[in-house]
Each structure stands twice: as structure tokens, then as C-alpha cells.
């Protein structure tokens, strides 16, 4: 999805771009899913801008992230702590929504946010 001349393909939308190609790219998973819902609207109305919100799973941080979520949830529910400890995530995850994921880029967006536009 980063290289000129390599088609960016969502098969249900633009499979024809794969004809004669030996190499194709696919978009970020959030983009592909979002496009499946938005493509029919774009065909009917010609959308020019879209704002998306995504929520990433703790499992994206692997087993350490899952362990931190489980232990933090347990400690808060058992009354051992008011707020869970955090070492894996930038902020305590249990009963919270982390305001960003991945590193911030020069444009003020995170790398994860930019994957939707690349």
C-alpha cells in the first residue's frame, strides 16, 4: 500500500485492478472493513470525506497486554486498587479507553490512525 504501481485492493470493490498483476497490496483491516460499508454510499452519493473511529483490542499487545488487562481488572474489582497498574500500556487499560495507540507522527496523528489513510 506504500508503493506506486502496486494496486491497493479490496476484492469486493476493485478486484479488476488485479488483472495482469503479480503483486497487490491490501489496506489496513480497519480501512477494508469500513470501505465495505461506505463503498455503496460513495457510489450513490459521491462521498468526499469520512471520519472513522477505531478501538483496538488489548490482545494487539500480545500476552503481556492481556495479562495486564486481566490482572488490572481483577485488582480493581477486588478493591485492591482504585486504578489498575500499567506497564505495557501508556495508561491503565481496565475500565478505560486509551486516547491513542502507537507512536505519534509529525502531523499529530498516531501511526495506527495514519494506516487508515496510507
N, C-alpha and C positions, 0 to 999 in steps of 0.2 A: 504493500500500500504506500510505500515511500518512493517508488522508482517509476520514472516516466516510461511509458510504453508497456508497462505491465498492467493489464486490466484489473480493476478493483471490482470483484464480482459478488453479487448476491443472486444466486441462481434463479430464484423466483422473480427477479426484477430484470436482470440484464444478462441472462445466460448466453445470448447471442454474441457477446463480446469475447467469449472463449474460443470461437471458431478460428482455427489456424494457429492457436497459441499453445505453446508447450509449457508456459509458466503463467500462472494467475495469482492474484492476491485476494484475500478476504478481509473485510473490515473487522474492527473490534466487535466483540459479541454484543455489546450494548447497541452499537450502531446497526448491526444486522437485524436485531430484534425490533428496534424502533422503526427501521425502514419498512419492515413488513406491514406495520400498522399505518404508516404515513404515506407509503407509495400510492395507494388508491386515492387518497385525499389529494396528493400532488397532481395525479393525472386529471382529477376532476376540477380542481381549483387553482393549480399552479402555485404552490407554496414557495415563498421566498426566504423564510426564516423559521427556525424551530428552536425551542428551548427545551432541553432534556434534563431530567434529574435522575441520578442513578444511586443505588445503595449497594455497596459491596459487602459481601459476606465475610465474616471473621475467618472462615476457612481459607480465604485467599492468602492469609499469613501463615498457612500450614498448621502443623500440630502445635507449635508453641502459641500461636494465636488462639487456637481452640482451647488449649489448656488454660490460658489466661482468662478467656471469657468464662469458662466453666468454674474455675476457682474463684474468680471475682464475683460471679453471680452467687455462688454458694456463700461466700463470706458476707456479702451484703444481706442476703435473705436470712442468714443465721444470726444477724445482728452483730457480727464480729467487727464490721466496719460500716461506716456510713457511705463511703465511696471506695470502690474497688481500686486495688493497686494496679499500676500499669508499667510494664517494662517492654512489652512487644509493641504495643500501640502508642501513638503520640498522646493519647488521652485515655482515661478509663472507659472501657467499652460497655460493660453491663449497664443496661437501662439508659443508654446514651447513644447519640448519633455523632460520630466523629466528623468534624467540619471539613476535613479534607483527607485525601488518600494519595500517597506517593509524593514526590518532590514538586515544589513549586517551580514553574518555568519563569523565564524573564518577562513573559507577558502577563504574569499574575495568576494564570491558571495552573492547575496541577497537571502532571504528566498523564494521569488517568483521565482527566477531563479532556485533554487535547487528543487522546486516542479517538474520541468520537469525531473529531474534525479532520484527522490525518487521512 
